[in-house]
């Protein structure tokens, strides 16, 4: 009986040691991946990585992780010299095949969500317009000052925010803000002046992990919510 207790105690101690080493190794790789993602994406915000599944070491030896969760905060996406900030971007990568030095890998598939606040969407417009919630999912209210016959007139329009295909035909999606109706559109040239202030498109995919694409979006009081997905997504790399 005493010998059995000793064996049990030794087993518990070894199990605890293994669990501790396993968690330390997972934490080390999580930090490495977070640093690589931060550098690869040129992030101005923060990144956090969590590796799912236990034990980690058996996954590491096979160079394949079941699931890697990524949290990005304050991501700045720059496309064609225009900056757009995402307050948050959360993604889960499944079946991640690691490269030789564990500095990155490629996921078989991934899905995620993101959010842009109206303050950041206002800055992204770069036209001086102010954007707020439009009162219904997929709608935003855009307010802008327009110079008409030497006078600045403030107009507010309800716009649809949607995804459209990028003109290059490579499958990327653009976020488009387009006014449903424009007041004074019957006056020659007025609609064009107003739309120049209220309507715009932005490519957000250039700042995301390669292979992760926008698939849907909607809006509510807290901002614009993005849905993402993709296959053969690059998690990080050297």
N, C-alpha and C positions, 0 to 999 in steps of 0.2 A: 504494500500500500504506500509505504514511504517512497519507494522508488518511482511509483506511478505519479505521486505528487510532484516529485522532482522533475520528471519528464514533462508534466503539464506546465510547471512553472517555466522550465526552459523553453517550451513551445510558445508560451505567452510572451516571454521576453523577446525571443527571436521574431515573433510575429510583429511585436511593437517596433522593434528595430527595423524590420523590413518595411513596415508601413511608414515609418519616419523617413527612411532613405528614399522610398518611392515618392513620398510627398515632396521631399527636398528636390529630387530630380525633376519632378513635374513643374515645380515652381521655377527652377532654373530655366527650363525650356520655355515656360510661359513668358518669363522676362525677356529671354532672347528673341522670341517671336514678336513681342510687343515693341521692342527696340527696332527690329527690322522693319516692321510694318510702319512705325513712326517715320523711319528714315526713307523707306521706299515710297510712301505716299506724300512725303513732305508735309506732314501734319503740323499745324500750328497749335492744335489742341492736345488731348491726352488719349492714350490707348491702353486697354486692359485686355489681357488674354486669359482664358480659363480652359484647361484641357479636361474633358469629361472622361469618365471611365476609370476603373481600378482593376488590376494594378496598372500603373503607367509604364513601368519598366518593360513589361511584356509587349506593350504596344510599341515602345521605343525600339526594342530589339528588332521588331519586324518592320520598322520604318513606316508604320501606318497607324494613324490615330483615328479612333471612332468618331470623335466630335471635338471641334475647337470652337469656343464661343468668343466673339470679339465685341468689345464695347469701345466706340470712339466718341469723344466729346469735343465740340468746338472744331469740327473739321472744316478747313477752308479749301474749297474747290476753285481752281482757276482755269478758265477756258477762254481762249481768244482775248486774253488780257483782262477778263472780267472775273471778279471774285464773288463767290457765293459761300456763305457759312451755313453749315448744318449743325444745329445744336446737339444732335445725337444721331448715332448710327449704330445699330446692333445687328450682328450677323452670326449665324451658326453655319459652320463648315463641316460637312460629313465626309467620312472616308478620306482623310487627308494623308496623302503619300509624301513623306518627308524626304528632303534631299540628304546627301551623305553626311553633312556636318550639322544637321538639325537646325539650320538657320532659316528654313522656310519650307514650303511645300505647295502642293496643288490639291484642291479638294474636288472630289468627284461631283459634288453638288453643294449648293449653298442657298440660303434664303435669309432675308433680313428685313428690317424696318428702319426708317429714318424720320427725322422731323426738322422742319425749317420754321422758325418763329416768324411772325409778321414783321418784326423789327429787322430781321436778317433778309427777309424777302423784299422789304422796302429798300434796303441798301443794295440788293442785287439788281433792282430795276435801273439804277444809275440814271434816272431821268428826273429826280426830284419828286416823284410821286410817292404817296403814302398808301400802304396796303394794310387792310384789316379784314376781319371775317366778313363774308358776304351774306351771312344769314342762312345758308344751306350748304350741305356737303358739296364740295367741288366748286364753290363760289367764293370769290374774294371781292372786296370793295376797294376800288382804286380812286384816290383823290389827287388831282393835280392842277396846277395853275397853268393856264394856256394864254399866250399873248394873241389877242384878236383886235385888229385895228388899233394897235398901240396901247391897248388896255389888257391887264392881266385878269382873266376870268377863271375862277375856281370851279372845276367840274368834278362830280363824283359819278362813277359808273360801276355797275355790277358786272364782273368779269368771270368767265369760266377758266379755271386752271386745269390743264389737262396734259397728257403726254402725246407727242406727235413724233413721227419718224424724222430723224436727221436727214438733211438733203444729200449727204454723201452716199446714202444707200448701203451703209455697212451695218445696219441693224441697231444703231444707237438711238436712244429716245431723248427728246428735248422736252423740258418743262415749258409750257406755253401759257401765258396770261393774255386773254383776248376778250375785249369788251363785248358784251352781248348786244347792247344798243348804245349809240352815242347821241347825246342831246345836241340839237342844232345841226344834225347831219344833212338837213335839207339845204343848208347854206353852203355854197361852193367853197371847198377848201377847209372847212371847219372840222369835218370828221377826220381828215388826214392829220391836221394839227393836234387834235385830241388823242388820236391813236398813237401818234409819235411819242406822247407822254405816258400813255396808259398800257400799251401793248408791248410785250417783249418775250423773248425766248432765251432759255439758258440750258447749256449742256452740263449736267452734274455728274455724268458717268466717268468723266476723265479723272476725277479725284477719288474714285472708288477702286477696290481691288480688281485687277484685270479679270474679266469674265463675269463680274457681278453687274446686272443690268436692272434698270427700272422697269417694273411691270404694271404698276398701278399707283394712283395717288388720290387723295381726297383732302378736304379741309374741315376744320372745326374751330372752336373758339381759341384753342391753344396753338394753332398753326397748321401747316400743310404736312400731311403724313404720307410717307413714301413706302411702297412695297417693292422689295428687290428679290431677285433670284438669278440663278445661273448654274452652269456646269463647267467643269475644268477651270475652277476659279483659283487664281494665284493668291495664296494666303500671305506669303512674304518670300523674299529671296535675297541673295547676297548681291 
